[in-house]
Amino acid sequence: MAKGSSSISKTAVWILLGLLILGLGGFGATSLSGNIRTIGNVGDMPVSVDSYARQLQQEIQAVQQQTGQVLPFAQAQQIGLDRAVLQRLIATRALDHEAAQIGLSIGDSNLRDRILEIPAFRGVDGEFDREGYRFALEQNGVTEAQFETQLREEVSRTLIQGAILSGVIMPDAYVDTLVNYVGEQRSFTWTRLDDANLDTPVSAPDDATLQAHYDANIDAFTLPETKQITYAVLTPDALIDEVEIAEADLREAYDLRDSEFNQPERRLVERLIYLDEDAANQAKAALEAGSSFEELVEDRGLALADIDLGDVTEAELGAAGAEVFSANVGDVVGPLPSSLGPALFRMNAVLPAQFVPFEEAQAILRPELAADRARRLVEAQAESLDDMLAGGATLEELDTDSDMELGQIDWTAQSTDDIAAYEAFRSAASAVTIDDFPEIEQLDDGGLVALRLDAVLPPRPAPFEEAREDVLAHWQAAEVEARLTAQVEAQLPQMREGSDFAELGLDAVREENLLRSDFVGGTPPGFMSDVFDMAEGDVAVHPDEGAIVIVRLDAVAAPEENEDTAALRTQLSQQAGQALAQDVYDIFNSDVTLRANPQINPQALQAVHVNFP
């Protein structure tokens, strides 16, 4: 959005706090102070070399701060940073030209007030310092006349922007349409029918029928683009039999995980803390008088989740531990001391002590240690395998001369089996080209793989014999859908008239007040969108992979008026209004720029650019 009036002071402060020095550091007297003062004109307004250089330098530094890396000017040009700065500067000067054309400016008195408001020009007594004002501008290489001209232009631009942006309000009809789309509700009746509901079962088709169906639906039996890939793989599982685990290593691992295998008796406890002993005693008295523990919690403005300690040991409860651990499940004990003050404790469950001896823990520890050692063995071979490939070894040679195993896969974007189950392999297979040399890639489980693309098969129909089972299943699904649709055709008029589905022998489901975003299990994709496109009383039949879904729209309800709907309406109204205002301003700015007829000197631009490293 356009800047507000506060941006005037910010601009002045930026000028005075050194951005001019920063931007002009490489563009001073030694480089561009000769004959080149501007890079062009926008209408009657010159675009100064200093302004362009300064803003471009600021943009480069902003990118460097975000990325933490030096941004060479050549790279800044590649990403269009110089063009973005130039376009923004042209748009700004076009507004200045427009303001001058219509005679829009501020008077000397108003200008004086704005200068007096700038904190950087105040002395130690908080009042405007005339000498400090002159000195600050002089230090930044700006004359008083230049600064005051810039300030006048900034105010004029702000007035134009405010005039364009203010009062732009999106009509209520637009917001109502969005709210209705999100919040409207539908009530409908639906049922699903499959081959079990057919009056006559579907008989097996002959070869001619299947062939005809295959020819008519060839797109359904077209194989996707396929990459024929040869790969060599080494996984930790392949080396796990070579791993030997000493008993000393197992005992060390057991000791490190002692707290996991050997846990003391614990309790599930809730703790309700009070400020002092009197308040805690009053709460205990109320409990004894018949109040529930939940009521005590609510009286404190808390929920049970706020006071839940989870499972704790007796030692963790400190001075309260002994009494809490001697209580029965459901008992409330206390007041007892805690680290936060006197508290009531409710004991909810007993978790008995757990002890897993070393002999039993071995069954858990040994596979984990073996897998970890196997991963390390694989990692140890990664560099040597990479060196072999760099030296010209083929995947077949890796299979012969190392622990890697050779494999082949016809890979498509839908492949997820075997080696394609690894995300790293799928990413590498997707990116590999026929000209790439095999490289070692790390798999998700610590394994290694290298792959080579042998050929790319374009999309093509699957041979009929190979696709025969799929053709049969596709034909059967289509046949069931067609017969079911014909079977219920005579009942559709009665459904539209409001007849109960049960009267027609259909086991139906009634859905009440569902939103567009709701999901109904057992329905085809896009079902809810189709329901919201229906008129009240309409009946529709949707095919669904060998079944049909019949739906009747019974009622349409407006969005429920509640706090959430009101908040949504307010949010959408604000967002839509802001977006419309910005669009209007962008159109105006484009028109102003076009009428100002910008003229940019390429040689002057180049003279600026050569000063950037």
N, C-alpha and C positions, 0 to 999 in steps of 0.2 A: 504494500500500500504506500501511498505518498507519505512523506514526512510530515510530522506535526510541527507546530511553532517552536517546540523545544529544540528541534534540530538546528535552529539558527544559532543558538548559544553553543551547541556542540561543535558546529562547523568553525565558529570563531575560536573556540578553545583548541580544536585540532590545529588550526593555523598557528596559534600562539605557542603551543606546546612542542613544536618541533617537526611536525610532519612536512612542513615546507622545506626545512633543512634536510630532512631525510630524503625527500623526493628530488631535491635539487642538487644533492651531493655530487652526482655524476654529470650534472647538466649545467654547471656554473659557467664562469667567465671563460673557461678554457675551451669549451666545446661548442655551445650554441648561442653565445652572446654576440656573435658577429652580426650576420645579416638576417638569420632565421629567428623570428620571434613567435610566429604562429605556424600551426600545421594546416590552417585553412580558416574558412568562415562559414557560419551558419546564419544565413540572412545577413544582418548588419553586425552580428556578434563574432568577434575573432575567437578562435580556439587556440589558446596559448600553448607554446611548447612546454612551459613549466607545469601547467595543469595536467596535460596528458602524461608527461613523464612521471609526475608525482603519483597520480592515480594508478598508473601501470606498476610502478614500484611497490605501492601499497598492496595491490592484488597479488603480485608475486610473493611478497613477504607473508601474506595471509595464507597462501597455499603452502609455503614452506613451514609455517607454524603448525598447520594441520597435519602435514605428512611427516614432519621431522626430518625432511631431506632437502638438500639444495635443489632449486628448480632453475636449470639453465634457461636462458632466454629462448633458445631454439625450441626447447620443449614447451615453453609457455606459448609460443606461437603455434605449435602443433595442436595444442588443446584449445586454441582460439582465445586466449586470454587477452591479447592485444586488441582483437576485434571487438570483444565484449566491452572493454574499457572505452574504445573509440565510440562505439554505438551509444553507450551511456552518456558520454560527454557531449555528443552531438544532440541527444535528446534534451539534456539540461540546457544547452545553449539555445536550442530551438524555443524552449519555454521563455528564456530570457529575451529572445527576439520578439516573441509574441507579446510579452509584457510591455516591451518598448513600443511596439506598434499600436497598442491600445492605450498607451499612456499611463500604465499602471505602475505606481511607485509609492514610496512612503515619504512623508515630509521630513524636514530636518529635525523637528522636535521629536517625532517618533523615533528617528534614527538615533538621536542623542539618548533617549530613554533606554533603548536596547543596548547601546554600548555601555551605559552605566550599570546595566544588570549583569554584565559579564564579570564573574568573580576574579578572573586573571588580571583585570585592570584595577583592582582595589589595593590600597595600601594596607599597612599594618593596623590602621585605625578602622578598617572596613569601608572607608570612603573611596570614591574614584580618585585615582592618582594620575593626574594629567601627564607628568613626566614619565611615570612608569608605563603608561599607554604608548607614548611615543617611543620609548626605549625598547619595549617588547616587540613592536612592529619592526623597528629598525634592525633588531637582532635577527629577525626572520626574513629580512630582505623585502619587506612589504612597506610601501608608503601608506600614510594615513588615507590618502585619496583612494588608493587601490583597495585597501581594506574596507573602507566605507562603501565603495562601489560594489564589492562582493557581498557585503551585508545587505545592501539595498536589493540586489538581484535575488539573494536567497529569500528575503521576505516577499518579494514579488512572486517568485515561484510558489511559495507556500500559499499565498492568497489565491493564485490560480488553481492550485491543487485542491485547496479547500472548497473553492466554488464548484469544481467539477464533482468532487466526491460527496459533498454534503447533500443530504436529502435524497440520495439514491436508495430506494427501498424496493425490494422484490415484492411483487403483488402477492396477497394472501393466497390467491388461487394456486400459485406455484408451490408454496409451502404446504397447502392442504393436499395437493396432489401427492407430494412426497410422503406426508404423514399417512395418507390413506393407503399408499402402496405398501408401507411398512406395517401399518397397524390394522388394516381391514381384516375381518375374520370371515371364515366360511364354515358352514355346517353342511355335511353331506353324508350320504349313505353309499356304501360300496361293498362289492363282493368279488372274490377271485375264483375263477373256474379253471380247472385243468383237465387233462385227459380222463380223469376219473369221473368227470361229469358228462362225458359224451354219451349220447344215446346208443351209438354204435362204435365199437373200438376201431382204431385205424389199423388196416391190414398192411402187411409188408409190401413195399413197392417192387416192381420188376426193374431190371437193369435199364430198360429204355426210359422209364419214368425218372430214375435217378440221374441218368445222363442228361435228360432234358432239363431237370432242375439245376444240375451243375452248370450247364450252358447258360441258363437264364439268370443265374446268380453268381457269375464267375468272380465278381468283386469280393464276394464273401469267402472265396477259396484262393485268393491271391496272397502269396507269401510276401512278407516285407523284404526290404533290402537286407541282404545277408552278407556278413563278412566271414570269410573262411580264414580262421586264425590258427596258427600253430603256436604253442606256448610251452615253456619249460617252467616248472613250479617246484618249490621246495617249501614244505610247511613244517612247523614244529612236530606235528603228529608223525611225520615220516622219520624223525630222528629220536623219537621218545624211547624206542627200544634200546638205543645206544646209551641212554642215561642211567647211571648208577647213583643211588642215593645212600650215603652212609648213615648209620644209626645216629651218629653224633650230630649230623645235620638235622635229622628229624627231631631230636631232642631240643636242639637250639630253637628250631621253629616252634616247637610246642611251648617252650618257655616264653618266647616272645608273644605268643597268643594265649598266655595263661588266663587273662581276664575273659577271654571268649569261651574257653573250655571249662573253666572253673569259676562259677559265679555263686556268691553267697545268697542266702535266702533274701527275698525282696518282697516289698508290698506295693500295691497300687494305691496311691494316697492323694487326697485333696486337702489343701491347706487354706483356711480362711483366716486372714491376719487382721488384727485390730490395733488401734493406735495405743491403747493402754490396757491395763489389767481390768479396770472397771468395765470398760466397754465389752471386753471379752467375757467377763463374768455375767453381764446382763444378757449377752447373746446365749450363753450356756443355759441361763435360767429360762429364757424364752423357749429354748429347745426342749427343756424338761417340762415346760408348761404345755407343750403340744405343737409348737411351731416345727416345721420341717427344716432340714438343712438347706434345701433348695430355696426356701423363703428367706433364710438368713443371707444367702448369697445374693438374692435379688434385692434385698434391703440395702446392700452395699453397692448396688448399681453394677454388679458383676455378672458374668456368666460362668457356668461350671468349667468351661475351657480355660478361663482366666486363672483358676485356682488349682488346676490339675498339675501335680508334680510328676506324674508318670510313675515308673517303677523305681523305687529308691531302696537303698540298704539301710540297716539300722544305724550305721555310722554316719551316713549322709544326713540323717535327721537330727543328729547331735543329741542334746539333752532330752528331746522328745522321743527319741528312738525306742527306748525300752517300753514305754507305755503304749506307743502306737503298735509295736510288734506283738504286744500281749493282748491287743484288742481282737474281737471277733469281726468277721466280715460284716460291714454295714454299720459298725459302731462309730460314734463320734466321741472323741476324747479331747480333754483339755479344759480350760486353757493351759497350753504348754508353751515353753519358750521356743523361739525360733530366731534366726538371724535378722528378721525384720520386725520382731515384736511378738507379743502374746498371740496365740492362734488356736483355733479349733481344727482338729484333724479328723477326717473321715477315712476309714480304712475300707477299701473296696474289693481287694482280692489278695490272695497269698500266692506268691510265686516261689515254689520250693527251690532249695539250693540245687545247683547243677554241677556235676563232677564227671568229666570225661577223662578216664585214665589214658596214659600215653599209648598203651597197647591199642585202644580203640581209636584214638585220634590219628594213628598212623594211616588208617584207611582214607582219611581226609587230607592229611598233609602230604603223603607220598605222591599222589597224582598232581597236586599243585606244584610241589617242588620240581617234579620231573618235567612238567610243562614249562616252567620258568627256565630250567636249565636247557631244555630243547630250544626255546626261543633264543637263548644266548648263543647256542651252537649255530643256529641259522644266521644270526646277526654277524657272527665271526666270519662267515663265509661270504657276506655281501660284497665286500670290497674286492676280494679275489675273483668272484664271479663277474663283477662289473669290469675288472681289468681284462678278463678273458674275452668278453664281448668287445671291449675297446680294441683288443688285439686282433680282432677278426674272426673269433670263434663263432660257429653257428649254434643254433639251439640244439641241433642233433649232437654236436660235439659236447655241449654242456651235459646232455643226457648220458653220454658215454664216459666223460671224464670227471664228473662231479656227482653229488647226491641229488641233483635236480632230475625230475622225471618229465618226459615229453608227453604232450597231449595235443588234441585238435578239437576245435569247436566251430560249429556254424553259428555265429553269434548274431543276434538281432537285438533291437532295443528292448524287446520283451523277455530276453533270456535271463533266467534267475537260478538255474540249476548248476550243480557241480562248481566249476571254477567261476562261473558267472554269478555265483552267490556273493562273491566279494565285491564290495562297492568300488574298491581300488581297481580291480580288474575291469569292471564295467566302464569306469571312467577312461581307463587306458584304451580299451577296445573301441570306445566311441570316438576317441581322438586319433587313433593310429591311421596312417596312410600307407599306401603301397611303397612310398619312397623312404619311410622311416626305418632306421636300424634298431634292432632290439636293445632295450635298456632294462636294467634291473629296477623293478617297482616293488615297494613294500606293501604287503597285504594287511588286512585289518587284524589278523591274529598274530602278526609278527613274521609271517612267511614271506617268501620272495617269489617273484614271477617276472619272466621276460617273454614278450610276445612279438609275433611277426605276422603281418597281413599278407596272405597268399593270393587272395582274389576277392573281388566284390561282386556279388550276384545281385542284379537289379530286381525290383519287384516283378514277380512272375506268377502265373497260375500254377497251383500245385497239380501234379499229374492226377488224373481222375482216380486211378487205382490207389494211389497213396492217400488221397483225400476221401476215399469212399465212406469211411465211418463218419467223418464230419458232414459229408453230403447227406447221408442217411439221417443223422440227427437234425440237420437243418431242415430237411424235407418234412420229417415228422412234426417238428415244432410248427412249421408253417401250416401243415395240414390240420393239426389240432386247433390252431388259432382260427383258421378259416371255417372249420366245422362248428366250433363253439359260437363264433359270431353269427353264422347262419342259424344256429339252433335257438339263440336268444332273440333273433330279429323280431319274431312275432310278439315278444313280451315287452319290447321297448315302448310302444305307445301306452301300455298300461302303467309302466314306470313313470313316464312323463306326466300322466294324469294323477300321480301321487299314490298309486297302489303300493301296499306294503310288500317289500321284497319277500318276506316269509310266505305271504299268500301265493306268490309265484313259485314257491319251492326253492327259494334261494336263501342261503345262510349268510346274512349281511351284517355289516358292522356300521354303527352310527358314530360319526365323529362330530363333536360340538366345538364351534368357535376356534378353529385352528388358524394360525397365521401362515403367511406365505413361506416363512422360514422353517415351519415345522416339518417333521419327517414322519411318514406313515409306513411302517414295516409291511413288506409283502406287496408293495406297489412298484411299478416300473420307474426308471429314471425320468425326471421331469414331470412326475405325476401332479405335484402341488401347483406347479406353474400352469398346467393344463386346467386344473380345477379353478384357479383364479381367473382364467380366460372364459369360463362358462357363465351363462346367464342363469338366473334362478329358475329351477324347474328343468333345465337341460339334463339329458342323459347321454353319456359318452361311453364308448367301448375302446379300451386300450389293449393292444397285444403286448404280451410280456413273456417272450422266450418259451413258447409251448403252452401258454395259458392266456387268459384274457381277464381284464379287470373292468367291471362295470361300475360306473359311478353316477350318482344323481345329486346335483347341487340343490340342497333344500332351503338354505337361507344365506343371505349376505348381511353382515353386521358391520357398522361403522367402527372405527377404532375406539377402544374403551377410553373414556375420559378420566384420567387419573394423573398423579404427579409425574409419572414417567412420560406419559404422552405430552403433558404440558412442557416438560423439560426438553423433550425431543423437538417439539414445535418451536420453542425459543431458540434452541441451538441451530436448527435448520434455517430459521429466519435470519439469524445473524450471519451464518456462513453464506447463505445465498445473497444477502444484501451486500456483504463485503465483496463477494466474487463479482456481482453485477457492477458495483461501483468501480472496482479495479478494471473490469473490461471496458467500461465507459471511458475511464481515464486513459487506458492504453490506446483506445481508438482516437481520442482527442490528441494525445501526444504524437501518434503516428501522423495524423493530419497536419498538426503544427510543424512537425519535422519536414514533411513533404513540401509544404508551402514555403518553408524557409530555404529550400533548395541548397543543402549543404555542399560546399566545395572544399575537398581535402587535397592537399598537396602531397603526392607520394614521396617526392624527394625530401620534404621536411620530415615525414614520418620515418624514412630510412635514416635520416640524420639523427633522429632520436634513438632509433633501435640500435645503432652501432655503438652506443655508449653503454649498453647493457652487456654484462658478461655472459 
